[in-house]
Amino acid sequence: MPDLTIAQRGHQISQKAAALGFDWDCAADVLDKLIEEIGEIRSAMDENDRAHVREEVGDLFFALINFNRKMHIDSDSAFEAGVTKFERRFQALENIVSQSGRQIGELSMSELEAVWQRVKKEEHHAT
């Protein structure tokens, strides 16, 4: 049997906990937990405590895996789809910037964000 990804391990343990009654009632409750975890990351950042930030990021990932479980979404395939979408959009951004005769490093973050929004809009209209 192949090794499990960390997302699969997280899914397994959360499924076991849920089977024993340690679970949220619905996905919306897990969404609230995700928001809570983001707040805890912000607090850890404000404390400038990298170890605490790391711990809270781990909690956020695990809560997201629980959200996916409740929504019947495979975490690995969802993450892969997100990375693929980012790659596609970033390549389009690179092409647009290159066609303008500029380099990405020459653009401000607000200029890059404007190109990014253009890419998203064009992608949305193409579907």
FENCOR-V398757 format. One record per pair of residues at least 12 apart in sequence whose ideal C-beta (glycine too) atoms are under 6 Angstrom apart, sorted by the first residue. I is the first residue (numbers start at 1). J is the second residue. D is the distance in whole Angstrom. If there is no record, write none. Layout:
BEGIN
i->[I	I]
j->[J	J]
d->[D	D]
END
This chain:
BEGIN
i->[5	7	7	7	10	10	11	11	14	14	27	27	27	30	30	30	33	34	37	37	37	40	41	44	89	92	93	93	93	96]
j->[76	65	75	76	62	65	65	69	66	69	67	70	71	66	67	70	63	63	59	60	63	56	56	56	119	119	115	116	119	115]
d->[6	6	4	5	6	4	6	6	5	6	6	4	5	5	4	6	5	5	5	4	5	5	4	5	5	5	5	6	5	5]
END
